Amino acid sequence: MASSSPRTQPPLLLSGSEAASLLGLSRSAFYRLNLTGTVPRAIRFGRLKKWSRSALVAWVDAGCPAREEWERRS
């Protein structure tokens, strides 16, 4: 029988603050890395930017290459 309480799944897309927390960085450090082209590119929804949780995890597993290198590998 299925449980009546909904299971909480982590979000697939993260805000800058959530992405920073996932990576163990301050928000300002994360945004600085984004501006310098280090972290994977954000997904844009109009003015809203979100980062893929799975892309960030894969990026860390790959050794945190610069965005240009990361995009070549993908």
OpenMM code with the backbone's topology and positions (N, CA, C; nanometers):
from openmm import Vec3, app, unit

residues = "MET ALA SER SER SER PRO ARG THR GLN PRO PRO LEU LEU LEU SER GLY SER GLU ALA ALA SER LEU LEU GLY LEU SER ARG SER ALA PHE TYR ARG LEU ASN LEU THR GLY THR VAL PRO ARG ALA ILE ARG PHE GLY ARG LEU LYS LYS TRP SER ARG SER ALA LEU VAL ALA TRP VAL ASP ALA GLY CYS PRO ALA ARG GLU GLU TRP GLU ARG ARG SER".split()
positions = [
    Vec3(0.0836, -0.1167, 0.0000),
    Vec3(0.0000, 0.0000, 0.0000),
    Vec3(0.0886, 0.1237, 0.0000),
    Vec3(0.0557, 0.2215, -0.0789),
    Vec3(0.1351, 0.3435, -0.0911),
    Vec3(0.1191, 0.4296, 0.0324),
    Vec3(0.2247, 0.4965, 0.0655),
    Vec3(0.2223, 0.5879, 0.1797),
    Vec3(0.1322, 0.7074, 0.1486),
    Vec3(0.0604, 0.7548, 0.2491),
    Vec3(-0.0289, 0.8686, 0.2270),
    Vec3(0.0445, 1.0020, 0.2324),
    Vec3(0.1661, 1.0035, 0.2883),
    Vec3(0.2417, 1.1291, 0.2936),
    Vec3(0.3274, 1.1426, 0.1687),
    Vec3(0.3253, 1.2614, 0.1073),
    Vec3(0.4050, 1.2806, -0.0141),
    Vec3(0.5541, 1.2795, 0.0174),
    Vec3(0.6316, 1.2162, -0.0714),
    Vec3(0.7763, 1.2167, -0.0534),
    Vec3(0.8309, 1.3490, -0.1052),
    Vec3(0.9207, 1.4045, -0.0297),
    Vec3(0.9814, 1.5302, -0.0703),
    Vec3(1.1043, 1.5009, -0.1547),
    Vec3(1.1016, 1.5474, -0.2777),
    Vec3(1.2143, 1.5309, -0.3691),
    Vec3(1.2900, 1.6627, -0.3758),
    Vec3(1.4233, 1.6571, -0.3855),
    Vec3(1.4969, 1.7825, -0.4020),
    Vec3(1.4613, 1.8454, -0.5364),
    Vec3(1.4604, 1.9772, -0.5440),
    Vec3(1.4260, 2.0415, -0.6703),
    Vec3(1.5300, 2.0120, -0.7786),
    Vec3(1.4848, 2.0017, -0.9016),
    Vec3(1.5756, 1.9783, -1.0139),
    Vec3(1.6521, 2.1045, -1.0509),
    Vec3(1.5876, 2.2203, -1.0344),
    Vec3(1.6489, 2.3490, -1.0658),
    Vec3(1.6653, 2.4289, -0.9380),
    Vec3(1.7794, 2.4937, -0.9260),
    Vec3(1.8146, 2.5651, -0.8039),
    Vec3(1.8347, 2.7134, -0.8287),
    Vec3(1.7975, 2.7930, -0.7312),
    Vec3(1.8293, 2.9358, -0.7349),
    Vec3(1.9795, 2.9504, -0.7095),
    Vec3(2.0297, 3.0698, -0.7270),
    Vec3(2.1710, 3.0946, -0.6990),
    Vec3(2.2067, 3.0628, -0.5547),
    Vec3(2.1197, 3.0991, -0.4629),
    Vec3(2.1440, 3.0713, -0.3207),
    Vec3(2.1451, 2.9216, -0.2933),
    Vec3(2.0508, 2.8496, -0.3541),
    Vec3(2.0454, 2.7045, -0.3358),
    Vec3(2.1659, 2.6364, -0.3996),
    Vec3(2.2049, 2.6830, -0.5184),
    Vec3(2.3224, 2.6266, -0.5856),
    Vec3(2.4481, 2.6518, -0.5025),
    Vec3(2.4595, 2.7716, -0.4481),
    Vec3(2.5742, 2.8043, -0.3631),
    Vec3(2.5786, 2.7124, -0.2422),
    Vec3(2.4643, 2.6910, -0.1792),
    Vec3(2.4565, 2.6037, -0.0629),
    Vec3(2.4941, 2.4604, -0.0992),
    Vec3(2.4448, 2.4112, -0.2123),
    Vec3(2.4780, 2.2763, -0.2576),
    Vec3(2.6293, 2.2599, -0.2733),
    Vec3(2.6954, 2.3647, -0.3240),
    Vec3(2.8400, 2.3597, -0.3473),
    Vec3(2.9232, 2.3972, -0.2249),
    Vec3(2.8556, 2.4386, -0.1171),
    Vec3(2.9280, 2.4773, 0.0031),
    Vec3(2.9950, 2.6126, -0.0092),
    Vec3(2.9353, 2.7008, -0.0887),
    Vec3(2.9900, 2.8348, -0.1121),
    Vec3(2.8956, 2.9403, -0.0580),
    Vec3(2.9498, 3.0587, -0.0361),
    Vec3(2.8622, 3.1713, -0.0058),
    Vec3(2.7922, 3.2116, -0.1346),
    Vec3(2.6821, 3.2806, -0.1208),
    Vec3(2.6078, 3.3261, -0.2384),
    Vec3(2.6948, 3.4177, -0.3251),
    Vec3(2.7668, 3.5086, -0.2602),
    Vec3(2.8507, 3.6015, -0.3371),
    Vec3(2.9637, 3.5281, -0.4087),
    Vec3(3.0214, 3.4274, -0.3473),
    Vec3(3.1274, 3.3498, -0.4129),
    Vec3(3.0711, 3.2750, -0.5337),
    Vec3(2.9517, 3.2195, -0.5193),
    Vec3(2.8896, 3.1483, -0.6315),
    Vec3(2.8642, 3.2426, -0.7480),
    Vec3(2.8076, 3.3597, -0.7200),
    Vec3(2.7794, 3.4548, -0.8277),
    Vec3(2.9078, 3.5073, -0.8909),
    Vec3(3.0134, 3.5200, -0.8135),
    Vec3(3.1425, 3.5618, -0.8687),
    Vec3(3.1944, 3.4545, -0.9651),
    Vec3(3.1822, 3.3276, -0.9256),
    Vec3(3.2233, 3.2184, -1.0146),
    Vec3(3.1376, 3.2157, -1.1406),
    Vec3(3.0097, 3.2470, -1.1269),
    Vec3(2.9221, 3.2527, -1.2436),
    Vec3(2.9659, 3.3648, -1.3384),
    Vec3(2.9971, 3.4808, -1.2840),
    Vec3(3.0391, 3.5942, -1.3669),
    Vec3(3.1711, 3.5677, -1.4392),
    Vec3(3.2585, 3.4910, -1.3778),
    Vec3(3.3875, 3.4615, -1.4399),
    Vec3(3.3820, 3.3391, -1.5318),
    Vec3(3.2633, 3.2797, -1.5470),
    Vec3(3.2483, 3.1667, -1.6384),
    Vec3(3.3043, 3.0369, -1.5850),
    Vec3(3.2941, 3.0174, -1.4557),
    Vec3(3.3469, 2.8953, -1.3961),
    Vec3(3.2397, 2.7889, -1.3805),
    Vec3(3.1276, 2.8220, -1.3203),
    Vec3(3.0220, 2.7236, -1.2958),
    Vec3(2.9405, 2.7006, -1.4232),
    Vec3(2.8701, 2.5872, -1.4321),
    Vec3(2.7861, 2.5640, -1.5501),
    Vec3(2.6869, 2.6780, -1.5720),
    Vec3(2.6515, 2.6982, -1.6967),
    Vec3(2.5602, 2.8057, -1.7355),
    Vec3(2.4218, 2.7848, -1.6740),
    Vec3(2.3614, 2.8945, -1.6343),
    Vec3(2.2258, 2.8903, -1.5803),
    Vec3(2.1246, 2.8713, -1.6921),
    Vec3(2.0101, 2.8200, -1.6548),
    Vec3(1.8962, 2.8086, -1.7457),
    Vec3(1.8108, 2.9315, -1.7211),
    Vec3(1.7749, 3.0015, -1.8262),
    Vec3(1.6989, 3.1262, -1.8115),
    Vec3(1.5511, 3.1044, -1.8425),
    Vec3(1.4688, 3.1627, -1.7574),
    Vec3(1.3247, 3.1682, -1.7757),
    Vec3(1.2889, 3.3154, -1.7680),
    Vec3(1.2983, 3.3850, -1.8805),
    Vec3(1.2819, 3.5297, -1.8782),
    Vec3(1.3971, 3.5903, -1.8017),
    Vec3(1.3676, 3.6621, -1.6950),
    Vec3(1.4727, 3.7218, -1.6112),
    Vec3(1.5211, 3.6282, -1.5017),
    Vec3(1.4505, 3.5183, -1.4814),
    Vec3(1.4832, 3.4224, -1.3765),
    Vec3(1.5946, 3.3291, -1.4229),
    Vec3(1.6933, 3.3066, -1.3366),
    Vec3(1.8026, 3.2134, -1.3648),
    Vec3(1.7951, 3.0990, -1.2649),
    Vec3(1.8113, 2.9780, -1.3165),
    Vec3(1.8155, 2.8583, -1.2325),
    Vec3(1.9309, 2.7710, -1.2804),
    Vec3(1.9872, 2.6937, -1.1889),
    Vec3(2.0958, 2.6021, -1.2214),
    Vec3(2.0471, 2.4599, -1.2013),
    Vec3(2.0856, 2.3728, -1.2915),
    Vec3(2.0474, 2.2329, -1.2837),
    Vec3(2.1264, 2.1638, -1.1731),
    Vec3(2.0533, 2.1023, -1.0811),
    Vec3(2.1185, 2.0277, -0.9724),
    Vec3(2.2081, 1.9186, -1.0309),
    Vec3(2.1563, 1.8424, -1.1258),
    Vec3(2.2350, 1.7317, -1.1811),
    Vec3(2.3590, 1.7815, -1.2557),
    Vec3(2.3473, 1.8956, -1.3246),
    Vec3(2.4636, 1.9517, -1.3945),
    Vec3(2.5699, 1.9963, -1.2949),
    Vec3(2.5286, 2.0563, -1.1845),
    Vec3(2.6256, 2.1002, -1.0829),
    Vec3(2.6956, 1.9810, -1.0199),
    Vec3(2.6209, 1.8757, -0.9903),
    Vec3(2.6811, 1.7553, -0.9312),
    Vec3(2.7797, 1.6920, -1.0301),
    Vec3(2.7399, 1.6799, -1.1572),
    Vec3(2.8280, 1.6228, -1.2589),
    Vec3(2.9522, 1.7095, -1.2785),
    Vec3(2.9342, 1.8422, -1.2739),
    Vec3(3.0452, 1.9362, -1.2888),
    Vec3(3.1476, 1.9161, -1.1765),
    Vec3(3.1006, 1.9016, -1.0536),
    Vec3(3.1915, 1.8776, -0.9403),
    Vec3(3.2614, 1.7431, -0.9586),
    Vec3(3.1850, 1.6402, -0.9976),
    Vec3(3.2442, 1.5074, -1.0192),
    Vec3(3.3519, 1.5101, -1.1275),
    Vec3(3.3391, 1.6036, -1.2226),
    Vec3(3.4374, 1.6162, -1.3315),
    Vec3(3.5576, 1.7020, -1.2918),
    Vec3(3.5582, 1.7529, -1.1687),
    Vec3(3.6720, 1.8314, -1.1222),
    Vec3(3.6556, 1.9815, -1.1361),
    Vec3(3.5330, 2.0296, -1.1559),
    Vec3(3.5019, 2.1734, -1.1641),
    Vec3(3.5775, 2.2455, -1.2761),
    Vec3(3.5689, 2.1940, -1.3984),
    Vec3(3.6376, 2.2632, -1.5081),
    Vec3(3.5706, 2.3971, -1.5394),
    Vec3(3.6425, 2.4846, -1.6063),
    Vec3(3.5851, 2.6125, -1.6498),
    Vec3(3.4647, 2.5843, -1.7398),
    Vec3(3.3727, 2.6785, -1.7437),
    Vec3(3.2484, 2.6611, -1.8195),
    Vec3(3.2735, 2.6234, -1.9655),
    Vec3(3.3691, 2.6897, -2.0285),
    Vec3(3.3992, 2.6618, -2.1690),
    Vec3(3.4398, 2.5160, -2.1877),
    Vec3(3.5261, 2.4667, -2.1008),
    Vec3(3.5688, 2.3265, -2.1062),
    Vec3(3.4507, 2.2337, -2.0754),
    Vec3(3.3713, 2.2697, -1.9767),
    Vec3(3.2564, 2.1881, -1.9381),
    Vec3(3.1586, 2.1753, -2.0560),
    Vec3(3.1336, 2.2843, -2.1250),
    Vec3(3.0396, 2.2810, -2.2378),
    Vec3(3.0960, 2.1994, -2.3547),
    Vec3(3.2276, 2.2000, -2.3723),
    Vec3(3.2886, 2.1173, -2.4776),
    Vec3(3.2709, 1.9690, -2.4462),
    Vec3(3.2786, 1.9348, -2.3183),
    Vec3(3.2649, 1.7947, -2.2772),
    Vec3(3.1215, 1.7464, -2.2900),
    Vec3(3.0265, 1.8350, -2.2763),
    Vec3(2.8850, 1.7944, -2.2755),
    Vec3(2.8325, 1.7645, -2.4121),
] * unit.nanometer
topology = app.Topology()
chain = topology.addChain("A")
for resn in residues:
    res = topology.addResidue(resn, chain)
    for name in ("N", "CA", "C"):
        topology.addAtom(name, app.Element.getBySymbol(name[0]), res)
